[in-house]
Amino acid sequence: MVMPSWTDPKLGTMKRAALWLATVVGEGSVFTKEDVKNAFPGISQADRRVRDLRDHGWQIDTNREDAGLGPHEQRFVKQGEPVWEPGKATRPSTSITQTRRREVLSKDGHFCRSCGIAPGEVYAGTYESAQIDIARRVVRQPDGSETTELVAECNRCRVGGRGTVTDLGSMLKRAAGLSGLERKMLSGWMERDRRDFSVAEAFWAEYRALPEESRAKVREAVSPPAE
């Protein structure tokens, strides 16, 4: 099928934005909000329509996902559904009732299931407070089918996890291969919904996140003394 022109005014803004990304920007290239504004003059929601493409499998990264980007830059990573084709632009339902939202948050402990941060906590090294909301996670079932399930995630993880597919079938197979001791240990963690880390494990996690210059100093500090 021949792709229509992104300048065709008969198309909706999201379709035009998709065509603009595919034919003008190109996969792997960087663009800015100013570029979007210049491409669609007089259309106040053009940038939002670009964001809407993520709901159709388009990967568009910001500096949250790509540290090499500036605060006003985005990278068009991968094209998703050809939304300009008939029937492809129907937006997935995003409606979640307040009752369902409260239910998911309660079952998930009111914290981010990906990074563990609680609402109002400040991300390390920043002044940004976490907000916990509901994210949709695609789960591949043991029979190969895919379902969309709800999970509590913070604003950072929710953005970074878009497009992620959880392979439940693979996890269930791995669970079947666990030893009795491993099952008992994991069962305890799952029952408490918490894993208690030893001092050494907590120290290791902090060490891994350090820059190399600081890691070198820590390695020297913990090295056994020469005999």
N, C-alpha and C positions, 0 to 999 in steps of 0.2 A: 504494500500500500504506500502510495506517495505521501510524504509528510506535507501537511499544509504549511503555509507561511506564518511565522510567528507574528507578523504585522497585520494579519487578517482581523479587522475589527469585529467580524461576526462571531469570532470565537470568544469564549469566556477568558477572564484574566488568568486563571490557573493554567488553562490549556496553552495560552500564549506564552506564559512564563516557562512552562515545560519545553515548548518548542524553542524559545530563546536560549535556554540553558543547553539544549541538545545541539542546536545548530550554530549558535554564536559563541557561547562561553566554552563549551566542550568539556568532556570529562577530565578531571584532574586539574582544571584551571580555577583560579581564584577570581572572585568578583566581590563587589561591595554593595552596600545598601544604596550608595549614590549611583552605582551602575544601574541598579534596578529602577531607581527613580528616573534616571535619564532615558532608560529604555521604554518606560511606561509613564510618560508625563501626564499629569492630571489625574492619575489613578491612585487614590490614597491608600488602598489596601493591597497594592501590588506586592509589597514585601511579605505580607501575611499569606498571600496566595502562593508565594514561593515556599514558605514554611509548610503550607498545606500539602505540598507534594510528598513530604515525608510519610504521610499517611498512605501513600500509594507506592511505597517501596523505593522512593528516591533518596539517596544518601547525600545530604548536604551538611557538611561539617562546619562548626564554628570553632573559636579558639578553646572551647571547652573540650572538644574531641581532638583537635589538632593544635598543639602548643606552638606550632610555627606560624599560626595565623594571628593577625592583629585583631584588636577588639571590634573593628568594623568590617572585617573580612570574613568571607565564607568560601568554602571550597566545594565545587560540584564534583563529587567523588564517583557516583554511579547512577545511571538512569534506571528508573523503575518502570511502572506500568505506563504504556503510551496513552496517557489520559486524553489525548486529542481524538482517539478512536472512539466510535460509538459504544456506549455502555461501559467505558473504562474509567470515567471520571466520577462515578458514584462514590461519594465519600463514605467510608465505613462509619457505622453508628458510634458516636462517642458519648452517648448519654448514660450516666450512672446516677441512680437515685441516691438521695442523701442517706436513706436507710441502708442501701447496699454499701455505700462508702463507709459508713460507721461500722458496718459488720466486718468489712475487709480490714480496716484499721485496727479494730479490736482483736481479730484473730491473728494479725501480724504484729501485735504488741506495740503499736503506735511508734514504730521506728523503721528506718530504712532497712529492708531485708537484704540489700546489696552491700552497703558499707557499715550499717549498724548505728548511724548517727540518729539522734533523737530530735524532734522538732525544737527549734530555738537554739540548738547547739551551734557553735561557731566552727566552721571548717578550719583545720589546722593551717596556720600561716596566713589567714585572711581575716577580714572583718565581716564576712558573709555568713548569715545565719541560715540554717537548714530549714526547709519547708518540706513537710511530708504530704504526699498526695498519692493518688492511685494511678498505677501504670498498667498497661496491657502487655502481657508477655505471651508470645507464641510458644506453645509447648507441643513438641512432636511426640505423639503417643506411641506405645509399643507396636500398634498395627500400621504405623507409618502416616496416619492422618495427623492433621495439625488442628489444635484448638487454641483459642485465645482466653487466657485466664488473667485474673486481677491480682495485683500485688502492691504492697505499700513500698514506695521508693521516694528518696529525696529528690529535690529539683535537679541536682547534678547527675545522679545516676539515671534518672528517668530520661534525660536527654542523651546521655552517652550510651544507654542500652537500647536505643531504637534499632530495630532490625534484628535484634538478637533472638535466636531460636534455642530454647531449652530442650535437650534431647532426653525426655523422660525414659524412653525405652532403654537407652544406653545406661542410664543410672540404675535402673532396675536390674539389668544384667550384671552390673558391677556389684550390686548389693547381694546378689545370689552367690557371688564368689568370695564374700567376706568370711573371715574365720570367726569362730565363736567369741573370741576375746574382742575382736574389732566390732562385732555386732553389739556386744554388751556395752562397750565404751560409747559407740555412736548412739545407742538407744538412750543412754543416760543424758547425753548432750541434747538429744531431740526432746526428751521428756521435760528437761529444764528450759529448753529453747535457749541454751547458753552454753558456751564452752569456756571453762576456766583455764586460762593460759598460765603456764609456769613462769617464774621470773625470767628464766633463760629464753623462753619462747617470746615473751613480750619484748624483751631486750632485742632479740633477733629481728622482730618485725620493725622496730624503730631503726635499727642499724641499716636494714635493707633500703630504707627510704632516704638515707643520708646521701649527700653529694660525695664523690670519691675522695676529695681532700679530707672530709670529716671521717669517712669510713676508715681511711688509713690511720688516722689518729686513734680511733677506737680499737682497731685491730692491734695496734701497738700496746694499747692500755690493757687489753685482756690476754695478750700472749703470755704463756707460761714463762716464768723467769728462767734464764739460762742456768743450767746446773754446773 
